[in-house]
């Protein structure tokens, strides 16, 4: 890579790190959670993974291992959709089971807390919107 391009790449990386350091909360995908710029820019204390029931184990583990947070929150419903794995061999090796599902079935043998909600709040919100507007969204 030519010198000017290297300087540009370093300048962009430095600017990215400086920008991320301005915030207390950073939202990103699990793949970006191991980005060296993100790791340099932040001291991650908590990771929240939404739809964790559909996220393959490696996708969840990457940001957890890369950042070593104090707390990890996995959100989802292990009784609904599982990760979509197209390779039969990978599925047979267990990649079709999410980290969330593993904890849901084995939470008593870990230090993890597992809480099932008694009420699905998203559907309640839809019902409130439906009742308020008298039409389906």
N, C-alpha and C positions, 0 to 999 in steps of 0.2 A: 504494500500500500504506500503510495507517495506521501511525503512528509506533510503536505497541506491537508490531505485527507485524514491522516493520523491526528493532527492537531484539532481538526474539526470534530472528529469522533470523541476525543478527550474533552473538548469544550462542551459538547452536548451531554456527555455523561456527567460532568461536573455540574452543569446547570440542572440536570434532572435530579441529582442528589440534593442539591441546595433547595430545589422546589419541594421535594418530598419531605424534607426536614421541617418545613413550615407547618405541617399538619399533624394532628393527633390521631386521625383516623385515615387509613388508606384502604381503598377498595380495589381489588384486583382479582383476576382469575387464579385458580390454583397453579397454573403453569407459570404465571408471572411471580408467584410467591417465592420463587427461588432465584429471581433475577439478582445478580450481584449488586446492581445499583440500588435496588430496594433494600437489600440486606445491609449495605453500607449506610444508607440513609436513615434507617430506623432501628429502634430497639423494640422488636415485636413482643408484646406481652400477652396478646390474645389473638387467636385465629378463629373466625367464624366461617364455617363452610355450609352454605345453604344448599338444599337439594343434594345432600350428602349421600342419600340413598341411591342416587344415580351415578355417583362419582366413583370410578374404579379406584381401588386401594392405592395404587402408585400415585394417582393424581392428588389424593388427600395427603399421602405421606411426604411428598416432595416439599411443600411449604412447612410442614411440621418439623421435618428433620433439618431443613435449611435455616430455620429461624429460631428453633428451640424455645417456643413460647411457654409462658407460665400456665396458660389455659387454652384448651381447644374445645370449641363448641361445634358439634355436628348436628345439623337440623335436617329433618326429612321424615319420611314414612317408609320404614323397611318392609312394610306389607304391600307397598305399591310397586313402582318400577325399579328394576335392578339396573346396573350398568349395562349398556349395550355393547357387547363384545362380538364382533363378527367372526373372529378366528375360533373355531371349535376347540383346538388344542389349548388356546389361552383360557377359554371358558372352563375346560376340564381341569386346568391347573388352579382354578379358583378366582380368576380375574373377573368373573361374572358376579362375584359377591363383593359388596362395598364394605369399607371399613365401618361404616354406620351399622350395617347389618350384623357384622361380626360382633360389635359391642352390644347390640340389642339382644343377641342370643347368648352372649357370654359375660354380661355386665356384672354378674355376681362374683366372677373370678378375677375381676380387675378393680383398680381404684377409681374407675369411672362411675359417675352418677348417670343413671338412665331414667328419664322422666317421659311418660306417655301423657299427652294432653287428653283431657276428656272431651274437649270441644274443639272443633276445627274452625278457627277464627276467620279464615279466608271465606268460607262459605257463609258465615254469619254476615260478613261485610257485603257479600253479593246480595243476600236476602234483604239487608237494610236498604241497599241501593235500589233493589227491585221494588220494595214496598214504598219507598219515598217517591219514585218516579212513575210508578204504575206501568212500567214497560220493561221488557227484558233487554239487557245490555248485550 
